[in-house]
Amino acid sequence: MMEGVPGSRDEAVALDAADPLAGWRDEFLIPDPDVAYLDGNSLGMTPRRTIERVDALMRDEWAGGLIGSWDHWLDLPQRVGDELAAIVGARHGEVVVHDSVTINLYQLVHAALALRPDRRVIAVASGEFPTDRYVVDGIARSHGYEVRHGFERLDDVAVAVRSLVDYRTAEVVDLAAETARAHAAGALIIWDLSHAAGLLDVDLRGAGAQLAIGCTYKYLNGGPGSPAFSYVAADLIEQIDQPIWGWFSQVDQFAMGPDYVPRSDVGRLLVGTPGIIGLTAAASGIELSAEAGIASIAAKGRALTAYGLSRCEALGLESPSPTDPARRGGHFSVRHPDAASITRILAADHGVIADFREPDLIRLGCSPLTTRFTDVHDGTHATARVVAP
Ligand SMILES: Cc1ncc(COP(=O)(O)O)c(C=O)c1O
């Protein structure tokens, strides 16, 4: 069935040869070069330098320095946050790397609600990533808020929670336009950048965004469960009243005083002792993305997904992912009623690692520092073969 389909493997090989970012793949540990790993949008690959960095951390700083290493570990969440700030268009002092997306979202929803005491509605999309919906539902239930699905009406909304990139279709929301619309309606908006950070050339400041959270284990290649981040625009930081009062956000942490007084910087979002090993791995991944350059990464992401969608069209695979590159994140999805079993067969028999997403999507992720055009070729080729053998 695939005779005469445009997009030969030779063409993919040529695209890889012409790819200015191709060399960055050598920075990663690739156990099997024949596997088409199209899941870097769930868990990024392992940077070689992270293995060395974590090894050095454990030998020199933990084993060697023991408790004394806390002198330079204490402010690591903010230092790593400052590295990340440059990648998402934030300024120094506006980003802190800590905890998980779920925890950070919980904190920011609480804090944002306190800033809109006269409103009782939280808006979230019905198709939003589950943890975001659950956090919103949980807060609404325990504090008596109404949850509204969708963002058409915002004039009575206190807080809207939105992903910049849809985790199913990869559709991208217009960050600046939707931030402006929410603010004009008097609503605060918390952006979930989990599928955007390290992939898109996000400009939080330029878009006027005030609050965001996101993860570091996808496109930032920080490793499994690496800590998430929180962004708060500088002029809002001191107004942030977050609900988890831990000693790491206490203004004078080691005074061990009787009362909780939060710090005045973005560190007021910290909770308890940060996981230094995970933070170190996150820092290493963030550093790689910063070195490669987010504009180049974003451009390659668009090229990979454009190539993937053109292959889908040629192979007769249905995709709900946007054709407009400005509206598309780092993956493209294939819709099929047997998506779950197809995804399993791709991994078991074809060396193609993708994701199944309910109810009917095979998600093919393109992580610009590691994904080759040949991976996209092979992934789509194998998908078409499994769909119509
Ligand atoms: C949009 C989005 N939000 C949140 C999460 C997960 O949050 P956590 O890091 O707390 O598991 C994911 C994970 O894939 C995600 O895609």
The ligand as a Gaussian input file, in Angstrom:
#p B3LYP/6-31G(d) Opt

LIG

0 1
 C       -0.082000      19.198000      31.033000
 C        0.455000      18.396000      32.170000
 N        0.312000      18.848000      33.425000
 C        0.792000      18.135000      34.485000
 C        1.449000      16.931000      34.293000
 C        1.962000      16.080000      35.433000
 O        2.205000      16.714000      36.593000
 P        3.173000      16.037000      37.685000
 O        4.571000      16.429000      37.330000
 O        2.722000      16.595000      38.968000
 O        3.011000      14.566000      37.613000
 C        1.624000      16.444000      33.007000
 C        2.320000      15.145000      32.811000
 O        2.446000      14.599000      31.778000
 C        1.109000      17.185000      31.919000
 O        1.246000      16.735000      30.679000

